[in-house]
Amino acid sequence: MVFQRFILSLVASASTFVFATAAVGQTPKTVETATPVADKWAVVVGVSEFADKSINLKYAAKDASDFRAFLVDKCHFAPDHVRLLTNEKATKENVLDLLGDSFLPRVALPDDLVVIYFSSHGSASDLDLRGVNYLVAHDTAVDRLYSTGIDLQTLSNIVKTRIHCNRALIILDACHSGGASDTNDSKGLVRTSNVDAAAIAQGTGRAVICSSSKTQSSWESKNYANGVFTKTLIDGFKAQGDKTTLTDAFKYLKTNVEAQVAAERGTLQTPVLEAGKWSGGELLLAVAPASPRAVPVSVLETLAARDRVKVATSATAQSNASASSSSSSSSLDLQDKSAAVGSAPTAAVVTSSSSITAAPRAIPNIVGSFMGTNGLKYSYWQTGKKCGWSMPQFGVVGNCLISDDGSTLTSTWKGFVSGTSTSKLEVDSANKVVKIVVDDGIILNRIPE
């Protein structure tokens, strides 16, 4: 199976607007009023595992997780300002919900910067009756793209009409798969990407970067577990630290992607930038927000409520599947088939389970200090299954509950920000928690005592 990748990036600037017009052959325009980036928001999506397992990919979900970590660790995005969807969570409904309903339209304001990243398959226009290009979500059926895929025009319209910001950077690292080659190192539903970057980059405040031209494949690396384009894009934005502009990053990207793919494959992959009708100064992706805001409580409530519905629906489906398997399944541990309850982001999140469970395990020891991949330190205390944590630097205190089987942790917190989360716990041989993997992508590692 052949895998082919393309990337689409819509960008807006930091304190003034200037885009890599050398890449698109346009003369930069000035803007009369330049304002700082007030705050920064992102939706990051990556799908390696699909409902249709025959189109599974290698590194798309990892690319998304790596890009999210880059935004948080290096680009001054607040962790709760970045929503991550990977694999089974990245359904068409969930993606469109965050982009056009529950999240970005409710948090982004005109002076903010919005980043949208999507890594998955992308269909070529000849797979659709009307020649439309689609992004493939976890639950997309390749033979029903119109009803189950995310068409690029819809994405363009969401950015233009539903997200209320003047600056938007969208990166779509989407793949095609087909039978034009025996290798599975490039990703694609057909060999050639027919995405027209210029057609998508319409309107002020948007720009597009494709990972390759329409006649080329986009490749995954032979030397590391990422697509060549995404890793090089991240490296490009790191080249000059916080002062790296879009122009600088794109020059680095183009040169190094072409060089690496030529060396590994003996072929060309040339990223393409379309800046559309952009005017003004340079984008600094890592610029610190001038007026950061907390996520509105109403948005947290909406997101928490929708997450609870999704978890409950998933739990019901899993329970029904288990019940129909065989009568001998009564010994199965159904503890993971859980649903969160409550009506507000500060409400306790509890775990429900079937009456048919395996023998309970000892509750793991979570007491101690942990360092997050977001650069923040967390201190945990514990009484049985009940525990709590604090982030003194932000005055945030959380309450949490360890599940009966000791595998998950549900948390609620309030302070500078409020919210809820569900985490997976990893323990050592002494049943001490050594890693906490949060559902938003943050990982907490125990600090040695």
Summary of the structure (lengths in Angstrom):
residues: 449
radius of gyration: 22.4
end to end distance: 48.7
largest distance: 72.4
contacts: 1597
relative contact order: 0.14
helix: 29%
strand: 26%
